[in-house]
Amino acid sequence: MFRPKLPDAPHVPSITMHIPQDHAPAPAHSAGRPITPFVSVGVGAVVAVVVVGVVLTALLAAVAVSAISVAVAAVVLRSLVSSTNKR
């Protein structure tokens, strides 16, 4: 009663195709120049981007830590100055 009725799968007729096997695959076209200089330039560029990214991230973290420490020092000095003025 509560079980859904699934539709029957449509019948797909089988098609047989004849693929000739007497043809050899075409040889790959040689450019005449090796591709290794282009690959090495690509790898070098990726390494350079990663190194620059790491350096910039480290600089950003150093600036953030310095800003936080300066802010904490300013709050401490302000509290010290205000407490001496009240006395």
CNS distance restraints for C-alpha pairs under 8 A (distance, minus, plus):
assign (resid  35 and name CA) (resid  39 and name CA) 6.42 0.50 0.50
assign (resid  36 and name CA) (resid  40 and name CA) 6.01 0.50 0.50
assign (resid  37 and name CA) (resid  41 and name CA) 6.17 0.50 0.50
assign (resid  38 and name CA) (resid  42 and name CA) 6.25 0.50 0.50
assign (resid  39 and name CA) (resid  43 and name CA) 6.17 0.50 0.50
assign (resid  40 and name CA) (resid  44 and name CA) 5.94 0.50 0.50
assign (resid  41 and name CA) (resid  45 and name CA) 6.03 0.50 0.50
assign (resid  42 and name CA) (resid  46 and name CA) 6.23 0.50 0.50
assign (resid  43 and name CA) (resid  47 and name CA) 6.15 0.50 0.50
assign (resid  44 and name CA) (resid  48 and name CA) 6.07 0.50 0.50
assign (resid  45 and name CA) (resid  49 and name CA) 6.16 0.50 0.50
assign (resid  46 and name CA) (resid  50 and name CA) 6.18 0.50 0.50
assign (resid  47 and name CA) (resid  51 and name CA) 6.11 0.50 0.50
assign (resid  48 and name CA) (resid  52 and name CA) 6.07 0.50 0.50
assign (resid  49 and name CA) (resid  53 and name CA) 6.02 0.50 0.50
assign (resid  50 and name CA) (resid  54 and name CA) 6.18 0.50 0.50
assign (resid  51 and name CA) (resid  55 and name CA) 6.17 0.50 0.50
assign (resid  52 and name CA) (resid  56 and name CA) 6.06 0.50 0.50
assign (resid  53 and name CA) (resid  57 and name CA) 6.04 0.50 0.50
assign (resid  54 and name CA) (resid  58 and name CA) 6.14 0.50 0.50
assign (resid  55 and name CA) (resid  59 and name CA) 6.18 0.50 0.50
assign (resid  56 and name CA) (resid  60 and name CA) 6.09 0.50 0.50
assign (resid  57 and name CA) (resid  61 and name CA) 6.16 0.50 0.50
assign (resid  58 and name CA) (resid  62 and name CA) 6.14 0.50 0.50
assign (resid  59 and name CA) (resid  63 and name CA) 6.17 0.50 0.50
assign (resid  60 and name CA) (resid  64 and name CA) 6.15 0.50 0.50
assign (resid  61 and name CA) (resid  65 and name CA) 6.15 0.50 0.50
assign (resid  62 and name CA) (resid  66 and name CA) 6.08 0.50 0.50
assign (resid  63 and name CA) (resid  67 and name CA) 6.06 0.50 0.50
assign (resid  64 and name CA) (resid  68 and name CA) 6.21 0.50 0.50
assign (resid  65 and name CA) (resid  69 and name CA) 6.17 0.50 0.50
assign (resid  66 and name CA) (resid  70 and name CA) 6.11 0.50 0.50
assign (resid  67 and name CA) (resid  71 and name CA) 6.11 0.50 0.50
assign (resid  68 and name CA) (resid  72 and name CA) 6.18 0.50 0.50
assign (resid  69 and name CA) (resid  73 and name CA) 6.09 0.50 0.50
assign (resid  70 and name CA) (resid  74 and name CA) 6.06 0.50 0.50
assign (resid  71 and name CA) (resid  75 and name CA) 6.26 0.50 0.50
assign (resid  72 and name CA) (resid  76 and name CA) 6.22 0.50 0.50
assign (resid  73 and name CA) (resid  77 and name CA) 6.07 0.50 0.50
assign (resid  74 and name CA) (resid  78 and name CA) 5.96 0.50 0.50
assign (resid  75 and name CA) (resid  79 and name CA) 6.13 0.50 0.50
assign (resid  76 and name CA) (resid  80 and name CA) 6.17 0.50 0.50
assign (resid  77 and name CA) (resid  81 and name CA) 6.04 0.50 0.50
assign (resid  78 and name CA) (resid  82 and name CA) 6.00 0.50 0.50
assign (resid  79 and name CA) (resid  83 and name CA) 6.02 0.50 0.50
assign (resid  80 and name CA) (resid  84 and name CA) 6.33 0.50 0.50
assign (resid  81 and name CA) (resid  85 and name CA) 6.32 0.50 0.50
assign (resid  82 and name CA) (resid  86 and name CA) 6.41 0.50 0.50
assign (resid  83 and name CA) (resid  87 and name CA) 6.74 0.50 0.50
